[in-house]
Amino acid sequence: MSPTENEVRHPVDQVPPTGRLLLLGLQHLFIMYTGCIAVPLIFGAAAGLSHDTIVLLVDADLLVSGVITLIQSAGVGRILGVRLPIVAGATFTLITPMILITKGYGLQAVYGSMLLAGIFGLVMAPLFARVVRYFPAIVSGTVITVIGLSLIGVGVQMVAGSDSTAPGYASVPRLALAAGVIVVIVAFMRLFKGILGQAAVLIGLVLGTAVAVPLGFVNLAGVAGAPWFGFPMPFQFGAPHFPIAAVISMCVVMLVTFTESTADMLAVSEMVGKPLSRGDLARGLAADGLSGVLAGIMNSFIDTAYAENVGLVEITRIRSRWITAATGVMLIVLGCVPKLGAVVASLPDPVVGAAGLVMFAMVSAVGIRVLKKVDYADNHNLLVVALSIAVGMVPVVAPSIYTHLPQGLQIVFGSAITSTALCAFVLNVLFNHARGRRKRAPAAGVEQASRAA
């Protein structure tokens, strides 16, 4: 390709020189890596999975994230991919529903319900692109806020320990180690800009693990036996199961993921100066749906567009989608290196939990920022937000409150995220879309996405 041909293309479609492409792709990898591996680590620890099982989850997670990132960036015909500089990774929305489903039905049900939710997402993507107005900031902001709040308990459990009767529960070394990791993260974010500041969480994980070694919190016994190269095998936990309550819960997670990804895609579209049509949005959401199908088969996680990488696009002003496509290739390669997955799975719980606390708190803060866009004057929007958060936090502050309900309903209502999403959606429709309510002008991004392709 001649320089002239490259220059006449939109900056999103231009291909940087190879060296620059790899370096900038690596930067996107560093930014998203911690969040990506945190989901299998936190889920694995909370669900009581073995070290070897967590290794499998990490490898599969990286592989599927790489495939979806590559599809979102490069596109697959007129079927899949938004064709913007998007990096996809496992969504935190999944953690609580997955834990509940694991305890109620087992891992085969987790991945069976995820598989069907992925198919549901593929079918719903074009429709969701048309009805995105029913998932405005009041719904997405409330859900994102509760996602962070509901996961803080998981982070605290990793820091203190899962058994409150154990001798080492919440010991001074565990608490000091976690506090040190948080201090490192805050210090790097405050003192450094560019890649060092953006990789603060990853640096906190590395330094925290180094300190944890002499304290006896790191067990690398499984690393030596892990092969250097391998490919995650499908259906590692057996044939999938499809309990209806688990499927419903996962389908709600998929809709929440759509809401999250829509906001990020619209943000990137505005940053790079390339309007997002309804067809573009539908293809991007279909890629999220595909991630559910692949996750159900490969024992991974549903992916969403990562907000931290959206922020990196805004900071660097580098708009080429081929840079994030390079990131996708790197993730695929990493997913085929089981020894790396074994190292990641060996990270000590107090260190991962401390990093998780920072990330979960940031997720809630992002939700609060989204809620700032909501109009609260002369309407019931404050009630919608307040009641939805209250309903969502019920199973967090009183985990056993739904124990007398049928197991299926426990899965649905026992998840703070699922119950918040259902409540916020229903109340928003009731107060803002039902007949007799005054029409509201959609946000600029939603209006843009609603135009015909």
Secondary structure, DSSP 8 states (H G I E B T S, - for coil): --HHHHHTS-GGG----HHHHHHHHHHHHHHHHHHHHHHHHHHHHHTT--HHHHHHHHHHHHHHHHHHHHHHHH-BTTTB---SS--EEE-GGGHHHHHHHHHHT-HHHHHHHHHHHHHHHHHHHHHHHHSGGGS-HHHHHHHHHHHHHHHHHHHHHHHH-S-TTSTTTT-HHHHHHHHHHHHHHHHHHHH--HHHHHTHHHHHHHHHHHHHHHHT----HHHHTS-SS----TTTT-S----HHHHHHHHHHHHHHHHHHHHHHHHHHHHHT----HHHHHHHHHHHHHHHHHHHHHT---EEE-HHHHHHHHHH----HHHHHHHHHHHHHHHT-HHHHHHHHTS-HHHHHHHHHHHHHHHHHHHHHHHTTS--TTSSHHHHHHHHHHHHHHHHH-TTTTTTS-HHHHHHHT-HHHHHHHHHHHHHIIIIISTTS------HHHHHHTS--
